[in-house]
Amino acid sequence: MRKVFISCLGSVLIFMSKGMAVYLGNPATCELPQEGVFLSGENKVALKVGYQTQSVLDRKMEVVLQPGFLGGCVDQIGMGFDQGVLVFNIIDRLEVVATLGSMRLSLDRTFTPNMQLTLESHSSFVWSIGGQTMLILWDSTSLGVVANYLSSNPTPEIVLFNRKPYLKDKTHISYDTWQIEVALSQKVDVFSVYLGAAYSYAQLKIVSDLFQKIGLDSICEENYKNRHSLSMIMGVSLAAHKAFTMTFEAQAFGQTAIGMRMEFRF
C-alpha cells in the first residue's frame, strides 16, 4: 500500500513540474479532518474556512467561429487565482463550497504573422459556488463528485497590439466556467490520494473596438471556448486528526494547472 501511495504521489509531483486548472479538489475531504477546533466529529453539521490558490499556465482555448472571423489562433491563455473559501459540511458526506477572491488573466493572440494581440488584466474580483459529495465509501476507498461554477470580469491592465499600447479603457473582458469531476480516493495513513476525470466548459469574451480596426466593421468582440472538455486530475490531501487539511492538485490535458487549498474546521 505504501508503494502505491509513493507511486501516486510521485505522479502528482511530475504533473506539477509540467505546469500550474481551476481547483476542483478531493471529494474525500468531506470527512476530513475528523475533528474541529470547537465541534466534535459527532456533530451533523460543521463549518470550514480556508484559502486556495491556482495557477493555470495554459487554459487551451480557441476562438469561436462567427461571421467576420479574423483568423489566426490563440497562442496561450494564463490565469492565476487567490481565493478565500467557506465550506458548509453536512454529516461528513456533503459540502457546499463558496469562494471569493481575485484573479489575473493573460492572453497572447495571433491574427496574422504581422498582427498580434497581448493582453494582461489587473487582479480582479472572482467568485465561485459549488459542492462536493462522497457517493460510495468502502473501507479506505471512496468515490465522489465535485462540481462548481466560477465567474469574473477582469479589468485590463495592459493591451498591446503589435507590441504598441492600445487604449485599455475601450476593452472589456468576461470569463466564466463550470466543471464537474468524478474522482476515486484512497486513504493511506494521514494522506488521501485521488485520481479523477473532469468535464468543463469555459467561455472568455473580449469586447474592443480594436477588432473593428483590424477586421470587418461589424466585429467588435471575440469569444473563446476551451478546446478540450476533458481533463485528468491527480492530487493528494494531508489531514491532521483535528482542525487542519491541506490538498495539492494537478490537472493535465484539457488545461495545464496546479492548485492548493488549506482548510480549518471549526
C-alpha positions as a printed Julia matrix, in Angstrom:
266×3 Matrix{Float64}:
   0.0    0.0     0.0
   2.82   2.39    0.81
   4.42   1.65   -2.57
   1.14   2.55   -4.27
   0.98   5.81   -2.29
   4.58   6.74   -3.13
   3.94   5.99   -6.81
   0.8    8.16   -6.88
   2.5   11.0    -5.02
   5.4   10.87   -7.48
   2.98  11.11  -10.4
   1.35  14.2    -8.85
   4.73  15.89   -8.49
   5.59  15.1   -12.1
   2.37  16.74  -13.26
   3.14  19.77  -11.09
   6.57  20.11  -12.62
   4.99  20.43  -16.06
   2.88  23.42  -15.22
   0.5   25.06  -12.95
  -6.65  24.28  -13.95
  -9.03  25.8   -11.82
  -9.02  23.96   -8.48
 -11.6   21.18   -8.11
 -10.49  19.21   -5.07
 -10.71  15.84   -3.34
 -14.3   14.75   -2.57
 -12.95  12.58    0.26
 -12.17  15.75    2.25
 -15.88  15.83    3.14
 -14.88  13.74    6.16
 -11.51  15.42    6.77
 -10.37  16.39    9.31
 -12.31  14.19   11.69
 -12.49  16.75   14.49
 -12.99  20.51   14.55
 -11.49  23.13   16.84
 -14.76  23.64   18.72
 -17.13  20.95   17.42
 -16.57  17.19   17.6
 -16.89  14.82   14.69
 -20.25  13.68   16.08
 -21.96  16.92   15.05
 -24.07  16.59   11.92
 -23.02  19.99   10.53
 -19.7   21.8    10.53
 -18.1   24.93    9.15
 -14.72  25.2     7.45
 -12.79  28.25    6.28
  -9.69  28.3     4.16
  -7.56  29.67    1.37
  -6.93  28.31   -2.1
  -4.63  29.31   -4.92
  -4.4   28.09   -8.51
  -2.04  28.82  -11.36
  -3.07  27.99  -14.91
  -0.23  28.05  -17.4
  -2.36  27.12  -20.39
  -6.18  27.14  -20.44
  -6.09  25.79  -24.03
  -8.85  27.84  -25.63
  -9.83  28.59  -29.21
 -11.73  31.35  -31.0
 -15.42  30.65  -31.56
 -16.11  30.9   -35.3
 -18.51  33.68  -36.27
 -19.24  35.88  -39.31
 -16.26  38.13  -39.89
 -13.86  35.78  -38.08
 -10.45  37.44  -38.09
  -8.49  34.21  -38.42
  -5.33  33.16  -36.62
  -5.12  31.34  -33.3
  -4.87  31.7   -29.53
  -1.25  31.14  -28.58
  -1.73  30.98  -24.82
  -4.11  31.98  -22.04
  -2.79  32.02  -18.5
  -4.63  32.65  -15.22
  -3.86  33.0   -11.55
  -6.37  32.75   -8.67
  -6.23  33.61   -4.95
  -9.45  32.97   -3.04
 -10.89  32.69    0.42
 -13.01  29.57    0.96
 -16.15  28.97    3.04
 -17.41  25.39    3.37
 -20.67  24.18    4.95
 -20.39  20.48    5.81
 -23.34  18.13    6.32
 -22.84  14.74    8.07
 -19.31  14.45    6.6
 -20.76  13.38    3.25
 -21.9   16.59    1.54
 -20.31  20.04    1.34
 -21.42  23.37   -0.14
 -18.37  25.42   -1.12
 -18.23  29.17   -1.87
 -15.16  31.24   -2.72
 -14.38  34.95   -3.09
 -11.09  36.38   -4.24
  -9.06  37.74   -7.12
  -7.8   36.52  -10.48
  -5.35  37.68  -13.12
  -5.55  36.81  -16.8
  -3.06  36.98  -19.67
  -3.66  36.29  -23.36
  -1.48  36.05  -26.46
  -3.45  36.08  -29.72
  -2.08  35.92  -33.27
  -4.31  37.11  -36.12
  -1.64  37.0   -38.83
   2.18  36.9   -38.65
   2.04  40.72  -38.74
  -0.81  41.21  -36.26
  -0.6   40.09  -32.61
  -2.59  41.0   -29.51
  -1.19  40.79  -25.99
  -3.45  41.39  -23.0
  -2.93  41.3   -19.23
  -5.51  42.11  -16.57
  -5.36  43.65  -13.12
  -6.11  41.45  -10.12
  -9.9   41.46  -10.38
 -12.79  40.13   -8.31
 -13.77  36.49   -8.88
 -16.37  34.28   -7.19
 -17.46  30.67   -7.36
 -20.12  28.39   -5.92
 -20.25  24.61   -5.9
 -20.32  21.45   -3.87
 -18.88  18.0    -3.38
 -20.14  14.7    -2.06
 -18.96  11.18   -1.34
 -21.25   8.79   -3.23
 -19.71   5.45   -2.26
 -17.45   4.58    0.66
 -15.91   1.21    1.34
 -13.08   0.7     3.81
 -10.4    3.29    2.91
 -11.61   3.87   -0.65
 -14.29   6.3    -1.79
 -15.91   7.54   -4.97
 -17.09  11.14   -5.08
 -18.27  14.03   -7.23
 -17.23  17.71   -7.26
 -18.98  20.47   -9.24
 -18.59  24.26   -9.34
 -19.21  27.44  -11.32
 -16.79  30.4   -11.45
 -17.21  33.91  -12.88
 -15.18  37.1   -13.22
 -14.93  40.35  -15.22
 -11.2   41.12  -15.25
 -10.14  44.73  -15.82
  -7.43  45.21  -18.5
  -4.08  46.49  -17.25
  -2.02  46.11  -20.44
  -3.33  45.92  -24.01
  -0.71  45.71  -26.74
  -1.35  45.46  -30.47
   1.82  44.63  -32.38
   3.7   45.49  -29.16
   2.26  49.01  -29.09
  -0.07  50.17  -26.28
  -3.76  50.37  -27.07
  -6.49  52.18  -25.13
  -7.31  49.69  -22.37
 -10.46  51.55  -21.26
 -12.03  50.51  -24.58
 -11.51  46.82  -23.82
 -13.85  44.74  -21.63
 -13.36  41.12  -20.52
 -15.64  38.48  -19.04
 -14.76  34.91  -18.08
 -16.87  32.09  -16.67
 -16.54  28.33  -16.4
 -18.39  25.38  -14.92
 -16.93  21.95  -14.32
 -17.73  18.58  -12.79
 -15.29  15.98  -11.52
 -15.64  12.29  -10.64
 -12.76  11.04   -8.5
 -11.61   7.89   -6.75
  -9.81   8.45   -3.43
  -7.63   6.15   -1.33
  -6.56   6.81    2.27
  -3.01   5.94    3.28
  -2.25   6.91    6.88
  -2.73  10.7     7.1
  -2.81  11.03    3.31
  -5.69  10.76    0.84
  -4.61  10.28   -2.78
  -7.16  10.85   -5.52
  -7.39  10.34   -9.26
 -10.26  11.7   -11.33
 -11.61  12.99  -14.6
 -13.29  16.37  -15.09
 -15.62  17.76  -17.74
 -15.6   21.54  -18.09
 -16.92  24.35  -20.25
 -15.15  27.71  -20.2
 -16.04  30.89  -22.06
 -13.99  34.06  -22.44
 -15.33  37.2   -24.12
 -13.3   40.25  -25.12
 -15.14  43.34  -26.35
 -12.98  46.02  -28.0
 -13.16  48.44  -30.92
  -9.7   47.11  -31.79
 -11.4   44.24  -33.61
 -13.24  46.74  -35.79
  -9.99  48.43  -36.74
  -8.28  45.24  -37.89
 -11.27  43.29  -39.22
 -14.75  43.87  -40.52
 -16.58  46.93  -39.25
 -19.34  44.75  -37.77
 -16.98  42.85  -35.43
 -16.43  44.4   -32.01
 -15.92  41.28  -29.89
 -14.33  37.85  -29.88
 -15.49  34.8   -27.97
 -13.28  31.95  -26.88
 -14.08  28.46  -25.56
 -11.99  25.61  -24.22
 -10.55  23.35  -26.93
 -10.82  20.18  -24.84
 -13.65  19.38  -22.42
 -11.96  16.56  -20.51
  -9.07  16.85  -18.07
  -7.21  14.38  -15.89
  -6.84  15.26  -12.21
  -4.4   13.91   -9.63
  -3.94  15.13   -6.09
  -3.09  14.35   -2.51
  -4.61  15.61    0.76
  -2.83  15.75    4.11
  -5.17  15.78    7.11
  -4.35  16.14   10.77
  -6.76  14.36   13.13
  -8.06  17.74   14.29
  -8.81  21.03   12.55
  -6.46  21.16    9.54
  -6.42  19.8     5.95
  -4.14  20.68    3.03
  -4.63  19.5    -0.57
  -2.34  19.72   -3.59
  -3.76  19.13   -7.06
  -2.55  18.95  -10.66
  -4.54  18.9   -13.9
  -3.44  17.92  -17.4
  -4.7   17.53  -20.98
  -7.71  19.89  -21.01
  -5.63  22.51  -19.2
  -2.23  22.58  -17.55
  -2.55  23.72  -13.96
  -1.82  23.19  -10.28
  -3.81  24.22   -7.22
  -3.58  24.15   -3.44
  -6.2   24.52   -0.68
  -5.84  24.82    3.1
  -8.88  24.39    5.35
  -9.57  24.79    9.08
 -12.58  23.07   10.59
 -14.43  24.75   13.43
